[in-house]
Amino acid sequence: MAVSEYSYRTLREQVRVRFTVNNSRFIATAAPVSSLEAAEQFVEQVRAEFPDATHHAYAYRVGAGTSLVERAFDDREPAGTAGLPMLQLLQGEGLSDLVVVATRYFGGIKLGIGGLTRAYRQCARACLEAAVLVERERLCYCRMVVSYGVIGALLRQLEAVGAEIMATDYAADVSVIAAIPCRLAEAMRKKFVELSRGRGRWEELAEPPAV
């Protein structure tokens, strides 16, 4: 199932699963994330929680369409045996905005290429089996700058499309940052041009702003 342009499936909340393969202990942790920064921060959080582990491999997918970012990291396991099997499973399930971290404590018995691949894939699969998956509507983040005479009409239009106002800055002009359902973003942009008579500034933001 592919990630939709307008909606996606992800985890409702963080999950953790533990299992053992030939004396190697695996701790698989997965969580929903909303940005690349959040994904990287989660990986560091798990590393700090288990600082004596042998490996912390991970995979994540954030975004959709042309903004989709995927990353897999083997953390010193043989190339392609750890992060990639987890990423491939996430791709096959059509999931996004989530990260899986597979923590391994080596147990003295080498698993081999095939064994490693199966074990790390199981890390991702076990997390998905333990998790509750939810469908979310994809949001587009925009900054709109208009004159004071237009702000009232703009806010009413944003409310009409179900947008969330994330920040408002009243200066020489008014700057509004909003999260808009992506399926309505183009229609909202056209309405914005109409409301501002082409004099407003519309800026698409790649990630949720830190507000």
Secondary structure, DSSP 8 states (H G I E B T S, - for coil): ----SSEEEEESS-EEEEEEETTEEEEEEEEE-SSHHHHHHHHHHHHHHSTT-SEEEEEEEES-GGG-EEEEE-TTSSTTSSHHHHHHHHHHHTB-SEEEEEEEE--SS--HHHHHHHHHHHHHHHHHHHS-EEEEE-EEEEEEEE-HHHHHHHHHHHHHTT-EEEEEEESSSEEEEEEEEHHHHHHHHHHHHHHTTT-SEEEEESS----
